[in-house]
Amino acid sequence: MTRPEELLSRRPRVLNIGLEHFYRELRRQGVEAAHVEWRPPPRLERDIEDILEKIL
């Protein structure tokens, strides 16, 4: 396990999920970062969700 002092002595590495602007700002500042384009799934009506749960 890594000790806290070791973590604080290294440059951060970030996995950014969703907010591309945040990712671009990290990169602009020289932070090692990876970006995952993610959006929450669309909200379905409850009865359609129930049907899909039974099928899947």
Helices and strands as residue ranges (DSSP letters): H 4-9, E 13-17, H 20-28, E 32-36, H 46-55
